[in-house]
Amino acid sequence: MLISDEKTAVKNLSDFRTDLKNLFDTWKAAPYIPAENVFPLEFLNALRGIGALDALLSRDEGGLDLCRTPEGGLVLMALLRRTGYVNLSLGRCLEGHVNVVRLVELYGTPEQRRAFAQTLKSGILAGIWVTDGTPPVTIRKENGHYRLTGVKGFASGVKQVSLALITATNPQGHSIMLLAPTTEADRRRAGPGTLTGMQASGTGGYDFTDVIIPPDHLLGSTGDYLRQPEFSAGAWRGSAVALGAMDRLVDLFRQELLERGRAANPHQLYRIGEALILQKTAAMWVEQAAKAAYAPRMKPEDVVATVNLARFAVERAALELITIVQRSLGLSAFVKGKAVEQVMRDLMTYLRQPAPDEALTDAATWFIGHDWPEGDL
Ligand SMILES: Cc1cc2nc3c(=O)[nH]c(=O)nc-3n(C[C@H](O)[C@H](O)[C@H](O)COP(=O)(O)OP(=O)(O)OC[C@H]3O[C@@H](n4cnc5c(N)ncnc54)[C@H](O)[C@@H]3O)c2cc1C
């Protein structure tokens, strides 16, 4: 019984992987590239079409356990990486959606998980909006319900997301997670101003003032959002998306050098070699981080420190890659409207993730006294 279940599971996962590869190959053969400030709805719909959003759910809810098992995690890595390749903005939104699925699985009650899965099966996009705007979001109890006040400042997919997991501070000063509907257009705000990249992510603000939340929309206990190892470990997914953009950049870089007849120049060859090493280095770190995030026997501190190092390594590799591409293609890499220019601008913006210095130094603090946890992976 167990054996036949496992066989079915692997087959489904491998079918999904094949569908994903086929979709990606189709896109590569004839890429549909929307304007840089247009949300990439077509590709999101294509992902929906192959069941990518459903696959994220647990098997109990009809999914493929992508957010739960080590095998699922490797397929999730491919999904995020390929989405980042096609469109970094969509990668950002998909990664947010995945984060919500994961947090509801970890901290939701069985009833909440079931209700959430039902909502997701209608095809909606969820978002994780934790970065506060002005004023920050607070929550207080009122007649058996909860009233919110305040604004979330960086809300990706502000027009496309219809359910967000947000954090709110209660009167005792503790952070609480909750699920809130986000479909009221007149609550959308301008957000942080015009970013130089990632405009297609539709990152704006959302005003939650006077939104009423029923008690069963509160998730977990106070402080769960920042609970380790999940809080830091989840960053591997953002790195997988960034890696996808690096893959794209390397492809665009090689393609342009070939088209301009400059690929055989020894200096260019040197840089192509360097670029390939950076790409592969980032890929190895992402894989290591993904495995750590799902490793059942690894110490939480090892998981956190490994993913933190991976995050930093991918950021550095991506920034070095951008420098190499600019040096190699010259001014041609700065022409607006060219894919290579937009991918670099999106990637530079995307790489600004919270507290990078802390991620590195915390990892260093841990590994100064502990060996690398190879055996637990
Ligand atoms: C396109 C895009 C979409 C986004 N979408 C969302 C979203 O949907 N939901 C959401 O919640 N957020 C979102 N964000 C926000 C994102 O999660 C981060 O909050 C943001 O990118 C942080 O970047 P930062 O460089 O300002 O980070 P910071 O953490 O401010 O880091 C900047 C620098 O300051 C240093 N630093 C950090 N803290 C301190 C300190 N206390 N004292 C001194 N130095 C410090 C860092 O080490 C670093 O050198 C989005 C951001 C972008 C760019």
PDBQT file of the ligand as one rigid body, heavy atoms in Angstrom, charges set to zero:
ROOT
HETATM    1  C1  LIG A 401      10.283  44.849  -5.850  1.00  0.00    +0.000 C 
HETATM    2  C2  LIG A 401      10.087  44.677  -4.398  1.00  0.00    +0.000 A 
HETATM    3  C3  LIG A 401       8.937  44.050  -3.951  1.00  0.00    +0.000 A 
HETATM    4  C4  LIG A 401       8.719  43.892  -2.608  1.00  0.00    +0.000 A 
HETATM    5  N1  LIG A 401       7.573  43.291  -2.198  1.00  0.00    +0.000 NA
HETATM    6  C5  LIG A 401       7.336  43.139  -0.879  1.00  0.00    +0.000 A 
HETATM    7  C6  LIG A 401       6.147  42.480  -0.436  1.00  0.00    +0.000 A 
HETATM    8  O1  LIG A 401       5.302  42.030  -1.211  1.00  0.00    +0.000 OA
HETATM    9  N2  LIG A 401       5.961  42.360   0.899  1.00  0.00    +0.000 N 
HETATM   10  C7  LIG A 401       6.845  42.846   1.798  1.00  0.00    +0.000 A 
HETATM   11  O2  LIG A 401       6.612  42.716   2.986  1.00  0.00    +0.000 OA
HETATM   12  N3  LIG A 401       7.974  43.481   1.411  1.00  0.00    +0.000 NA
HETATM   13  C8  LIG A 401       8.250  43.615   0.099  1.00  0.00    +0.000 A 
HETATM   14  N4  LIG A 401       9.387  44.243  -0.312  1.00  0.00    +0.000 N 
HETATM   15  C9  LIG A 401      10.300  44.776   0.708  1.00  0.00    +0.000 C 
HETATM   16  C10 LIG A 401      11.451  43.818   0.968  1.00  0.00    +0.000 C 
HETATM   17  O3  LIG A 401      10.979  42.641   1.567  1.00  0.00    +0.000 OA
HETATM   18  C11 LIG A 401      12.473  44.443   1.898  1.00  0.00    +0.000 C 
HETATM   19  O4  LIG A 401      11.873  44.998   3.004  1.00  0.00    +0.000 OA
HETATM   20  C12 LIG A 401      13.267  45.491   1.227  1.00  0.00    +0.000 C 
HETATM   21  O5  LIG A 401      13.594  45.095  -0.058  1.00  0.00    +0.000 OA
HETATM   22  C13 LIG A 401      14.462  45.763   2.094  1.00  0.00    +0.000 C 
HETATM   23  O6  LIG A 401      15.509  46.307   1.340  1.00  0.00    +0.000 OA
HETATM   24  P1  LIG A 401      16.545  47.281   1.952  1.00  0.00    +0.000 P 
HETATM   25  O7  LIG A 401      17.747  47.220   1.058  1.00  0.00    +0.000 OA
HETATM   26  O8  LIG A 401      15.946  48.613   2.202  1.00  0.00    +0.000 OA
HETATM   27  O9  LIG A 401      16.890  46.546   3.349  1.00  0.00    +0.000 OA
HETATM   28  P2  LIG A 401      17.557  47.003   4.682  1.00  0.00    +0.000 P 
HETATM   29  O10 LIG A 401      17.352  45.896   5.629  1.00  0.00    +0.000 OA
HETATM   30  O11 LIG A 401      17.117  48.359   5.119  1.00  0.00    +0.000 OA
HETATM   31  O12 LIG A 401      19.082  47.038   4.280  1.00  0.00    +0.000 OA
HETATM   32  C14 LIG A 401      19.716  48.161   3.717  1.00  0.00    +0.000 C 
HETATM   33  C15 LIG A 401      21.065  48.337   4.387  1.00  0.00    +0.000 C 
HETATM   34  O13 LIG A 401      20.887  48.743   5.748  1.00  0.00    +0.000 OA
HETATM   35  C16 LIG A 401      21.518  47.812   6.617  1.00  0.00    +0.000 C 
HETATM   36  N5  LIG A 401      20.677  47.760   7.824  1.00  0.00    +0.000 N 
HETATM   37  C17 LIG A 401      19.562  47.019   8.006  1.00  0.00    +0.000 A 
HETATM   38  N6  LIG A 401      19.070  47.244   9.229  1.00  0.00    +0.000 NA
HETATM   39  C18 LIG A 401      19.877  48.152   9.815  1.00  0.00    +0.000 A 
HETATM   40  C19 LIG A 401      19.889  48.789  11.094  1.00  0.00    +0.000 A 
HETATM   41  N7  LIG A 401      18.950  48.524  11.998  1.00  0.00    +0.000 N 
HETATM   42  N8  LIG A 401      20.864  49.669  11.350  1.00  0.00    +0.000 NA
HETATM   43  C20 LIG A 401      21.809  49.956  10.447  1.00  0.00    +0.000 A 
HETATM   44  N9  LIG A 401      21.858  49.392   9.221  1.00  0.00    +0.000 NA
HETATM   45  C21 LIG A 401      20.911  48.503   8.917  1.00  0.00    +0.000 A 
HETATM   46  C22 LIG A 401      21.588  46.530   5.837  1.00  0.00    +0.000 C 
HETATM   47  O14 LIG A 401      22.540  45.633   6.303  1.00  0.00    +0.000 OA
HETATM   48  C23 LIG A 401      21.890  47.062   4.448  1.00  0.00    +0.000 C 
HETATM   49  O15 LIG A 401      23.250  47.387   4.334  1.00  0.00    +0.000 OA
HETATM   50  C24 LIG A 401       9.658  44.392  -1.666  1.00  0.00    +0.000 A 
HETATM   51  C25 LIG A 401      10.819  44.990  -2.121  1.00  0.00    +0.000 A 
HETATM   52  C26 LIG A 401      11.052  45.138  -3.471  1.00  0.00    +0.000 A 
HETATM   53  C27 LIG A 401      12.305  45.809  -3.946  1.00  0.00    +0.000 C 
ENDROOT
TORSDOF 0
